Amino acid sequence: MRTKRFVRHVFVLCLALLVLASCSNQASTRILFIGNSYTYVNGGIDKQLEGVAHSIATSRQTAAGYTLERHWNEADALRAIRRGGWSYVVLQEQSQTPIFDQQKFYHFAREFDREIRAGGAQTILLMTWERPDSIAYGVTTANLAAAYNAIGTELGAKVAPAGLAFARSLHERPDLLLYSQDGHPTIYGTYLIACMLYGTIFARSPVGNLYSDTSITPEMRAYFQRIAAESLGY
């Protein structure tokens, strides 16, 4: 009888350990990205972020040129939010809209935030960066930061200030190519955004993280991690 009880206890213990191991392999943080080609180029900010933070799982609703208004009206993004199970939803507005039609940006940020909160998640606003082809029309770092921070404060939502990180990096290293003429990020830009989101979501510095895209050298990885940390005040 003792032998049978011992075997049974061992079996129950092994089963418990397997369950714990299975749970530990599941992503503890699930993030949905809603945006356009700024989000999905270079394999996607979401995939870069998964590399930087192994404990997360991501999905995205993106299409070229889309605004938050168009995502709202076509409803695929809403359906994704309403499926639930998200920790955060990252909203990336079309890069000129916060300046060209600020009230529309604010309106649909509010609409999405209400749905995101109803589903038990938190909103993150991904601040974009100035476009070389639109600086003359006011699409500048300062104006974008003002627009994103204003609606972020109103909603009590986190703002990932990627635009400020781009500006800091280019002030130090104007030779670096972070984006194209129409603002699409290069792989350097996408990696820097992922580091900014890591710091915003987990409230800690990305400095020392060992992941980077294979096209980014260890020296550049360390540089972008430092820029992200300094931009977030770490």
Stockholm file with secondary structure:
# STOCKHOLM 1.0

chainA/1-234         MRTKRFVRHVFVLCLALLVLASCSNQASTRILFIGNSYTYVNGGIDKQLEGVAHSIATSRQTAAGYTLERHWNEADALRAIRRGGWSYVVLQEQSQTPIFDQQKFYHFAREFDREIRAGGAQTILLMTWERPDSIAYGVTTANLAAAYNAIGTELGAKVAPAGLAFARSLHERPDLLLYSQDGHPTIYGTYLIACMLYGTIFARSPVGNLYSDTSITPEMRAYFQRIAAESLGY
#=GR chainA/1-234 SS CHHHHHHHHHHHHHHHHHHHHHHHHSCSEEEEEEECHHHHGGGCHHHHHHHHCTTEEEEEEECTTCCHHHHHHHCHHHHHHHHCCCSEEEECCCTTHHHHTHHHHHHHHHHHHHHHHHTTCEEEEECCCCCTTTGGGTCCHHHHHHHHHHHHHHHTCEEECHHHHHHHHHHHCTTSCCBCTTCCBCHHHHHHHHHHHHHHHHSSCCTTCCCCCTTSCHHHHHHHHHHHHHHTTC
#=GC SS_cons         CHHHHHHHHHHHHHHHHHHHHHHHHSCSEEEEEEECHHHHGGGCHHHHHHHHCTTEEEEEEECTTCCHHHHHHHCHHHHHHHHCCCSEEEECCCTTHHHHTHHHHHHHHHHHHHHHHHTTCEEEEECCCCCTTTGGGTCCHHHHHHHHHHHHHHHTCEEECHHHHHHHHHHHCTTSCCBCTTCCBCHHHHHHHHHHHHHHHHSSCCTTCCCCCTTSCHHHHHHHHHHHHHHTTC
//
